[in-house]
Amino acid sequence: MLSDILQLKAFIGIPLNDLTQDAKLGQLLQAADAAVKNYCHRDFETALYTEYPFKGGTPDLPLLQRPLRPVLLAGTLTSGSPVVANLTGSGPYSTAQLFLGQTVAVTGAAAANLRTALPPFTTLTALTAPSATLSQNATQSGTVPLIFGLDVYIDFAGNYGFGLNAFQNGPGNSSRLYAGLDYAPEVDATDGSSKAGLLILLGQSGYGGGLWSLAPLGWGFGGMGGYGPYGGPLTQCMPPVWPTFPGSVRVDYTAGYGVGAAAPPNGRLPASTTIPADLTGAVNAVASWMWNAADAGLVQTNSESYQGYTRGLADAARDGLQKATALGDTRSILSHYVEVPI
């Protein structure tokens, strides 16, 4: 969640040691949190996602959740072992950004014979920095560059994961793409994240001249820079573009602004939370409006039913955020976060 009871009490002006209203405040907080996310058409807490993006035909591939949070570290793998040792980061990246369940892959900056040292769909299962345990054993030994929280596959028979052995058949009809070689996240923030949530397709590996030959004809894949036949003496070669074949791209990734709070009454935002303060304030504002409106008899704090229709706090929070004059400033704040369908 984007806020917690202590934050809400401070916002409303209720003493923190007053526990008599915690149950009611928890209900209001959950309804307000859901209303804010519904209003913006997106989630905000950092979480794991698997997505089959539907937009292709261009060099950039937008993901639904943002900001995208890949973590680049170097680590030492040992063949036959799930342990990666000596994890080190540079720039904005560190082991403090890792959490369990993230995908792990070798990047395209590794030597060609080491890029397949981690099997597809490998994830992080335990962390005791500077070492970590993975869900699968390494197949080769060596110190390699790793990317946590971002793994991309193409399979022209993947069918959104419902195809036979989808995204894991090997080079015959599918491929794991390597960060920094086949694609790169558009990093546009000082913390190493991608606020735009874009994956940029590159054309530097065998993917450009290899897998494209496996693509079904007639889907309009465009040229692959120097690989493609679309350029000529009077025309510039087209850049590499993502396939438009439905369900052929799979992206496993980590995205969000930070770790949120667990459900009330005991859930708390981390002391070093990276959830934007204006989002926390927006949730508190909606919950506070409901608190005051309930006292005035304008909002029912319990669900009520009439002729088969049930109205509860979630409906009240949603309607209030959309229409209440008192929440006009909150709507203005959230306008920067609203996901606009395209």
C-alpha positions as CSV (number, residue, x, y, z in Angstrom):
1,M,0.0,0.0,0.0
2,L,1.0,3.6,-0.6
3,S,0.4,4.7,3.0
4,D,-0.1,3.3,6.5
5,I,-2.2,4.1,9.6
6,L,0.6,6.1,11.2
7,Q,0.9,8.3,8.2
8,L,-2.9,8.7,8.0
9,K,-3.2,9.6,11.7
10,A,-0.5,12.3,11.3
11,F,-2.4,13.7,8.3
12,I,-5.7,13.8,10.0
13,G,-4.4,14.9,13.4
14,I,-5.2,11.8,15.5
15,P,-2.7,11.0,18.3
16,L,-0.4,8.1,17.2
17,N,-1.0,6.3,20.5
18,D,-4.8,6.4,20.0
19,L,-5.7,2.9,18.9
20,T,-9.5,3.2,19.3
21,Q,-10.1,4.1,15.6
22,D,-7.5,1.8,14.0
23,A,-10.0,-0.6,12.5
24,K,-12.0,2.2,10.9
25,L,-8.9,4.0,9.7
26,G,-7.6,0.7,8.2
27,Q,-10.8,0.3,6.1
28,L,-10.7,3.9,4.9
29,L,-7.0,3.6,4.0
30,Q,-7.5,0.4,2.0
31,A,-10.4,2.0,0.1
32,A,-8.5,5.2,-0.6
33,D,-5.4,3.2,-1.8
34,A,-7.6,1.2,-4.2
35,A,-9.3,4.4,-5.4
36,V,-6.0,6.1,-6.2
37,K,-4.7,3.2,-8.2
38,N,-8.1,2.8,-10.0
39,Y,-8.0,6.5,-10.9
40,C,-4.5,6.3,-12.3
41,H,-5.1,2.9,-14.0
42,R,-1.8,1.5,-12.6
43,D,0.0,0.1,-9.6
44,F,2.9,1.9,-7.9
45,E,4.6,-0.5,-5.5
46,T,7.6,-2.4,-6.8
47,A,6.5,-5.8,-7.9
48,L,7.3,-8.6,-10.3
49,Y,5.5,-8.8,-13.7
50,T,5.3,-11.1,-16.7
51,E,4.0,-9.3,-19.8
52,Y,3.4,-10.2,-23.4
53,P,3.6,-6.7,-25.0
54,F,1.1,-6.2,-27.8
55,K,2.8,-3.2,-29.4
56,G,5.4,-4.0,-32.1
57,G,6.7,-2.6,-35.4
58,T,8.9,0.1,-33.8
59,P,12.4,0.0,-32.1
60,D,10.9,0.9,-28.7
61,L,8.6,-1.4,-26.7
62,P,6.6,0.1,-23.9
63,L,5.8,-1.9,-20.8
64,L,2.6,-1.4,-18.8
65,Q,4.2,-0.9,-15.4
66,R,6.7,1.8,-14.6
67,P,9.3,2.8,-13.6
68,L,11.3,-0.2,-14.9
69,R,13.9,-1.3,-12.3
70,P,16.7,-3.4,-13.7
71,V,19.8,-3.9,-11.5
72,L,23.2,-4.5,-13.1
73,L,25.8,-6.4,-11.0
74,A,28.8,-8.5,-11.5
75,G,29.0,-12.0,-9.9
76,T,30.9,-15.2,-9.9
77,L,29.1,-18.4,-11.1
78,T,30.2,-21.9,-10.5
79,S,29.0,-24.7,-12.8
80,G,26.6,-27.0,-11.1
81,S,25.9,-24.6,-8.2
82,P,23.0,-22.2,-7.7
83,V,25.1,-19.8,-5.7
84,V,26.4,-16.6,-7.2
85,A,29.3,-15.1,-5.2
86,N,31.0,-11.7,-5.0
87,L,28.1,-9.6,-6.2
88,T,29.3,-6.1,-6.8
89,G,27.6,-3.1,-8.4
90,S,28.7,0.2,-9.9
91,G,27.1,3.5,-10.4
92,P,23.5,3.5,-9.0
93,Y,23.3,-0.2,-8.7
94,S,23.8,-2.3,-5.6
95,T,22.6,-5.5,-3.9
96,A,20.3,-3.3,-1.7
97,Q,18.0,-3.0,-4.7
98,L,17.5,-6.8,-5.0
99,F,14.6,-8.8,-3.7
100,L,13.4,-12.4,-3.9
101,G,11.7,-13.6,-7.0
102,Q,13.5,-11.3,-9.4
103,T,14.7,-12.8,-12.7
104,V,18.5,-13.2,-13.2
105,A,20.3,-13.3,-16.6
106,V,23.8,-12.9,-18.0
107,T,24.0,-9.8,-20.1
108,G,25.3,-9.4,-23.6
109,A,28.5,-7.8,-22.3
110,A,29.7,-11.3,-21.2
111,A,31.9,-13.5,-23.5
112,A,29.7,-15.3,-26.0
113,N,30.4,-18.7,-24.4
114,L,29.2,-17.5,-21.0
115,R,26.0,-15.8,-22.0
116,T,24.0,-19.1,-21.5
117,A,25.6,-19.8,-18.1
118,L,22.2,-19.3,-16.5
119,P,19.2,-21.2,-17.8
120,P,16.0,-19.4,-18.9
121,F,13.6,-18.3,-16.1
122,T,16.2,-18.3,-13.4
123,T,15.2,-16.3,-10.4
124,L,16.6,-15.0,-7.1
125,T,15.6,-17.3,-4.1
126,A,17.9,-16.1,-1.3
127,L,20.2,-13.2,-0.6
128,T,23.0,-12.8,1.9
129,A,25.1,-10.1,0.3
130,P,27.5,-10.3,-1.4
131,S,26.3,-13.8,-2.2
132,A,22.9,-15.0,-3.5
133,T,21.2,-18.3,-4.3
134,L,19.3,-18.8,-7.5
135,S,16.5,-21.1,-8.5
136,Q,18.7,-23.1,-11.0
137,N,22.3,-24.2,-11.2
138,A,24.8,-22.4,-13.4
139,T,25.9,-24.4,-16.4
140,Q,29.3,-22.7,-16.6
141,S,31.8,-21.1,-14.3
142,G,33.2,-17.5,-14.5
143,T,32.7,-13.9,-13.3
144,V,30.0,-12.4,-15.5
145,P,27.9,-9.2,-15.7
146,L,24.3,-10.0,-14.5
147,I,21.0,-8.2,-14.9
148,F,18.4,-8.7,-12.2
149,G,14.7,-7.9,-12.7
150,L,14.6,-7.9,-16.5
151,D,14.6,-10.9,-18.9
152,V,13.3,-10.9,-22.5
153,Y,12.3,-13.7,-24.8
154,I,11.0,-14.0,-28.4
155,D,9.2,-17.1,-29.6
156,F,7.1,-16.9,-32.8
157,A,5.1,-19.9,-31.6
158,G,4.9,-18.7,-28.0
159,N,1.2,-17.7,-28.2
160,Y,1.2,-15.7,-25.0
161,G,2.8,-18.6,-23.2
162,F,0.2,-21.1,-24.3
163,G,2.3,-22.6,-27.2
164,L,4.0,-25.9,-26.8
165,N,7.1,-25.4,-24.6
166,A,6.6,-21.7,-25.1
167,F,9.7,-19.5,-24.9
168,Q,12.0,-22.4,-24.0
169,N,12.4,-24.5,-27.1
170,G,15.9,-23.2,-27.8
171,P,17.3,-21.5,-31.0
172,G,15.1,-23.6,-33.3
173,N,12.2,-21.2,-32.9
174,S,12.8,-19.0,-29.8
175,S,15.5,-17.0,-28.3
176,R,16.5,-15.3,-25.1
177,L,17.6,-11.8,-25.8
178,Y,20.6,-10.4,-24.0
179,A,20.6,-6.9,-22.4
180,G,23.1,-4.6,-24.0
181,L,23.4,-6.7,-27.1
182,D,19.9,-7.4,-28.4
183,Y,18.0,-4.8,-26.4
184,A,18.5,-2.2,-23.7
185,P,16.2,-0.5,-21.2
186,E,15.9,3.2,-21.8
187,V,17.5,4.4,-18.5
188,D,16.4,8.0,-17.9
189,A,16.8,8.4,-14.1
190,T,19.8,8.9,-11.9
191,D,18.9,5.8,-9.9
192,G,19.3,3.6,-13.0
193,S,15.6,3.1,-13.6
194,S,13.5,3.7,-16.7
195,K,10.6,6.1,-16.0
196,A,9.5,5.7,-19.6
197,G,9.4,1.9,-19.2
198,L,10.8,1.4,-22.7
199,L,12.9,-1.5,-24.1
200,I,14.9,-0.4,-27.1
201,L,15.7,-3.1,-29.7
202,L,19.3,-3.3,-30.9
203,G,20.6,-5.1,-33.9
204,Q,24.1,-6.2,-32.8
205,S,23.8,-9.9,-32.3
206,G,22.8,-13.0,-34.2
207,Y,19.2,-12.1,-33.3
208,G,19.2,-9.5,-36.1
209,G,20.2,-11.9,-38.8
210,G,19.0,-15.1,-37.2
211,L,15.6,-15.2,-35.6
212,W,14.1,-12.8,-38.1
213,S,14.3,-15.6,-40.7
214,L,12.0,-17.6,-38.5
215,A,9.3,-15.0,-38.4
216,P,6.1,-15.8,-40.3
217,L,5.8,-13.9,-43.5
218,G,3.4,-11.1,-44.0
219,W,3.6,-9.6,-40.5
220,G,5.6,-6.6,-41.5
221,F,8.8,-6.8,-39.4
222,G,10.7,-4.0,-41.2
223,G,14.4,-3.9,-41.7
224,M,17.1,-4.7,-39.3
225,G,19.6,-1.9,-39.9
226,G,22.5,-3.3,-41.7
227,Y,21.0,-6.8,-41.7
228,G,17.8,-5.9,-43.5
229,P,17.1,-5.6,-47.2
230,Y,15.0,-2.5,-46.9
231,G,17.8,0.1,-47.5
232,G,19.1,1.1,-50.8
233,P,21.4,3.7,-52.5
234,L,18.7,6.4,-52.0
235,T,17.0,5.2,-48.9
236,Q,18.2,4.7,-45.3
237,C,18.0,1.3,-43.8
238,M,15.2,0.9,-41.3
239,P,16.1,0.4,-37.6
240,P,15.5,-2.9,-35.9
241,V,11.9,-3.2,-34.8
242,W,10.0,-5.4,-32.4
243,P,7.8,-8.1,-34.0
244,T,4.1,-7.4,-34.3
245,F,3.3,-11.2,-34.3
246,P,0.8,-11.5,-31.3
247,G,2.1,-13.2,-28.2
248,S,5.6,-13.6,-29.5
249,V,7.5,-11.4,-27.0
250,R,7.7,-12.3,-23.3
251,V,9.1,-9.8,-20.7
252,D,9.7,-10.7,-17.1
253,Y,10.5,-7.6,-15.2
254,T,10.5,-5.6,-11.9
255,A,8.8,-2.2,-11.9
256,G,7.5,0.3,-9.3
257,Y,8.5,3.2,-7.2
258,G,9.4,1.2,-4.1
259,V,8.3,-1.3,-1.4
260,G,4.9,-0.4,-0.1
261,A,3.2,-1.1,3.3
262,A,1.5,-4.4,4.1
263,A,-2.2,-4.3,4.9
264,P,-3.4,-2.3,8.0
265,P,-3.5,-2.2,10.9
266,N,0.1,-3.4,11.3
267,G,1.6,-2.7,7.9
268,R,4.1,0.1,7.7
269,L,6.0,1.9,5.0
270,P,9.7,1.3,5.2
271,A,11.6,4.0,7.0
272,S,13.7,4.6,3.9
273,T,10.7,4.3,1.5
274,T,11.1,5.5,-2.1
275,I,7.3,5.7,-2.6
276,P,6.8,9.3,-3.8
277,A,5.5,11.5,-1.0
278,D,2.8,13.0,-3.2
279,L,1.3,9.5,-3.8
280,T,1.2,8.8,-0.1
281,G,-0.3,12.3,0.4
282,A,-3.0,11.6,-2.2
283,V,-4.1,8.4,-0.4
284,N,-4.1,10.2,2.9
285,A,-6.2,13.0,1.4
286,V,-8.8,10.6,0.1
287,A,-9.0,8.7,3.3
288,S,-9.2,11.9,5.3
289,W,-12.0,13.2,3.1
290,M,-13.9,10.0,3.8
291,W,-13.2,10.3,7.5
292,N,-14.6,13.9,7.6
293,A,-17.5,13.0,5.2
294,A,-18.5,10.1,7.3
295,D,-18.7,12.3,10.4
296,A,-21.0,14.7,8.4
297,G,-23.2,11.7,7.3
298,L,-22.1,12.1,3.6
299,V,-20.4,8.7,3.4
300,Q,-21.4,5.4,4.9
301,T,-18.5,3.6,6.5
302,N,-20.3,0.3,6.3
303,S,-21.6,-1.5,3.2
304,E,-25.2,-1.0,2.5
305,S,-27.5,-2.9,0.1
306,Y,-30.6,-1.9,-1.8
307,Q,-32.6,-4.1,-4.2
308,G,-29.5,-6.3,-4.9
309,Y,-27.0,-3.4,-5.3
310,T,-24.3,-3.2,-2.7
311,R,-22.4,0.0,-2.1
312,G,-19.3,0.1,0.1
313,L,-16.3,2.1,1.0
314,A,-14.6,1.3,-2.3
315,D,-17.4,2.9,-4.3
316,A,-17.4,6.0,-2.0
317,A,-13.7,6.5,-2.3
318,R,-13.8,6.1,-6.1
319,D,-16.7,8.5,-6.5
320,G,-15.2,11.0,-4.1
321,L,-11.8,11.1,-5.9
322,Q,-13.6,11.6,-9.2
323,K,-16.1,14.2,-8.2
324,A,-15.5,15.8,-4.7
325,T,-14.6,19.5,-4.9
326,A,-12.4,19.1,-1.8
327,L,-10.2,16.6,-3.7
328,G,-9.5,18.8,-6.6
329,D,-5.9,19.4,-5.6
330,T,-5.5,15.6,-5.2
331,R,-6.7,15.0,-8.7
332,S,-4.2,17.6,-10.0
333,I,-1.4,15.8,-8.2
334,L,-2.4,12.4,-9.6
335,S,-2.7,13.8,-13.1
336,H,1.0,13.3,-13.4
337,Y,0.6,9.6,-12.7
338,V,-2.5,8.7,-14.8
339,E,-1.9,6.0,-17.4
340,V,-3.5,7.2,-20.6
341,P,-4.7,4.3,-22.8
342,I,-3.2,4.3,-26.4
